[in-house]
Amino acid sequence: MTDVLPGDDLLVSSQTNSAALAATSSAPAHIVAQPRALAGSVAPLVDPSMATMRYQSPLRYPGAKAGLAPIIIDLVEASTRSLGRPQLFVEPFAGGASASLRLAGASHVDRILLADADPLVARFWQVAAADTDWLIDRMYEEPVTLARWDYWRSWAPRRTDDREIAVKCLFLNRTTFSGILHGRAGPIGGRAQTSEYAIDCRFNKDALERRLRFIGDLYTSNRLVDVWCKDWEDTLADVAEYYPQLLPNRVIAYLDPPYLRKSHKLYGKSFDPAGGYTPKTGATTSGWMSNGWQHLRLAEYLRRRAAYRWILSYDNEPELTSCPALYAANRMTPGREDADICGIRRWRITKRYVHLRYTVSGAAVRSIKAELLLTTLPPSCVPVNDRLRELENL
Ligand SMILES: C[S@@+](CC[C@H](N)C(=O)[O-])C[C@H]1O[C@@H](n2cnc3c(N)ncnc32)[C@H](O)[C@@H]1O
């Protein structure tokens, strides 16, 4: 089953679903009422062959970073040699979680923890992890038709812990252009369903069952600790509060925030001032300083208050590495109190361009796109090579 098809582009329909969004806005924060403890050893996977599957995430997520996973694995392996093996790899902007799944499946880290502020996405991962058999059975029952697409677009749960939320997420993600869950993206194949790609062309239930079983396997083997529905800052604060036994040097946070531009069209929760997908026309972010306060909040935290080693990926925007309020600094600069009382370190920030291959919609040839990758892993772990290039302006 391929995840890249020609013609898979954002089409705009007149459908909007803000009522459904509002109704899901307070999903439970954890899979169970309390955060799951780190107790119990990490067990082998029931089916280790799943760790080598080409595609592991059941979601085809807009902005997914599957292409970065091999690079992140190399960084994590290099840092293991100097800092020790990561006890936890936390992904606070989980989305399709492709990097985390690969790290956990192939045992590059002890455990992973996923979190996302979008209740639809977080609930999907919670049910996929802890109620795998139920979700698989439910998926097989579900007809993949235009009528069901209309049903799910207008469906809103009565309870925030409803398992059907996971079905909605999976269904819409696999049947909507570009995997967009919210807003105005239409069904694959269009409303007329006359295209060569029908609404079910990405809904291979057998392939999805394998991927869902992999998520369940990660959870029962204790490799996937928990799934939270939270803002990224709460996730990082709560990891420290719930798991004080973790060593800061052996926790890596991988942050892949929504991009400055267009993210309001892609995600239910974005860094757009409107707070996520909004049906208003012409909504756009025009600059870091005028509209990017959430990006500034993240940058300030990562420069001054982050207790854990971090890896950050972003769209390649020059201001990110030239603006002092973003990531111009080459070293973390915690305030005296954070340094003395909370032990926040002055880790170096290493910056690289990453060249990712991707397929332009409808094009036969693959193109190369530059992403920014910044990290506080020790600089000796971050090589310069054909995949990781130096920034000219440093
Ligand atoms: C670029 S996507 C992540 C893609 C992911 N790395 C992947 O490979 O699929 C950004 C994600 O951040 C989530 N998000 C937006 N605002 C957030 C916030 N304040 N806290 C946590 N997650 C947020 C969105 O719901 C979206 O899933």
Ligand as a Chemical Component Dictionary entry (heavy atoms), coordinates in Angstrom:
data_LIG
# 
_chem_comp.id                   LIG 
_chem_comp.type                 NON-POLYMER 
_chem_comp.pdbx_formal_charge   0 
_chem_comp.three_letter_code    LIG 
# 
loop_
_chem_comp_atom.comp_id 
_chem_comp_atom.atom_id 
_chem_comp_atom.alt_atom_id 
_chem_comp_atom.type_symbol 
_chem_comp_atom.charge 
_chem_comp_atom.model_Cartn_x 
_chem_comp_atom.model_Cartn_y 
_chem_comp_atom.model_Cartn_z 
_chem_comp_atom.pdbx_ordinal 
LIG C1  C1  C 0  3.523  19.157 11.926 1  
LIG S1  S1  S 1  2.275  18.238 12.779 2  
LIG C2  C2  C 0  3.192  16.901 13.464 3  
LIG C3  C3  C 0  3.475  15.843 12.451 4  
LIG C4  C4  C 0  4.213  14.631 13.011 5  
LIG N1  N1  N 0  5.573  14.962 13.367 6  
LIG C5  C5  C 0  4.207  13.487 12.018 7  
LIG O1  O1  O 0  5.271  12.987 11.646 8  
LIG O2  O2  O -1 3.122  13.075 11.618 9  
LIG C6  C6  C 0  1.927  19.255 14.159 10 
LIG C7  C7  C 0  0.951  18.660 15.181 11 
LIG O3  O3  O 0  0.911  19.548 16.296 12 
LIG C8  C8  C 0  -0.384 19.495 16.872 13 
LIG N2  N2  N 0  -0.533 20.727 17.692 14 
LIG C9  C9  C 0  -0.883 21.973 17.313 15 
LIG N3  N3  N 0  -0.815 22.836 18.341 16 
LIG C10 C10 C 0  -0.406 22.123 19.408 17 
LIG C11 C11 C 0  -0.123 22.449 20.770 18 
LIG N4  N4  N 0  -0.261 23.703 21.239 19 
LIG N5  N5  N 0  0.327  21.468 21.595 20 
LIG C12 C12 C 0  0.449  20.191 21.136 21 
LIG N6  N6  N 0  0.180  19.818 19.859 22 
LIG C13 C13 C 0  -0.223 20.768 19.009 23 
LIG C14 C14 C 0  -1.324 19.387 15.690 24 
LIG O4  O4  O 0  -2.555 18.819 16.083 25 
LIG C15 C15 C 0  -0.505 18.492 14.756 26 
LIG O5  O5  O 0  -0.877 17.148 14.940 27 
# 
loop_
_chem_comp_bond.comp_id 
_chem_comp_bond.atom_id_1 
_chem_comp_bond.atom_id_2 
_chem_comp_bond.value_order 
_chem_comp_bond.pdbx_ordinal 
LIG C1  S1  SING 1  
LIG S1  C2  SING 2  
LIG S1  C6  SING 3  
LIG C2  C3  SING 4  
LIG C3  C4  SING 5  
LIG C4  N1  SING 6  
LIG C4  C5  SING 7  
LIG C5  O1  DOUB 8  
LIG C5  O2  SING 9  
LIG C6  C7  SING 10 
LIG C7  O3  SING 11 
LIG C7  C15 SING 12 
LIG O3  C8  SING 13 
LIG C8  N2  SING 14 
LIG C8  C14 SING 15 
LIG N2  C9  SING 16 
LIG N2  C13 SING 17 
LIG C9  N3  DOUB 18 
LIG N3  C10 SING 19 
LIG C10 C11 SING 20 
LIG C10 C13 DOUB 21 
LIG C11 N4  SING 22 
LIG C11 N5  DOUB 23 
LIG N5  C12 SING 24 
LIG C12 N6  DOUB 25 
LIG N6  C13 SING 26 
LIG C14 O4  SING 27 
LIG C14 C15 SING 28 
LIG C15 O5  SING 29 
# 
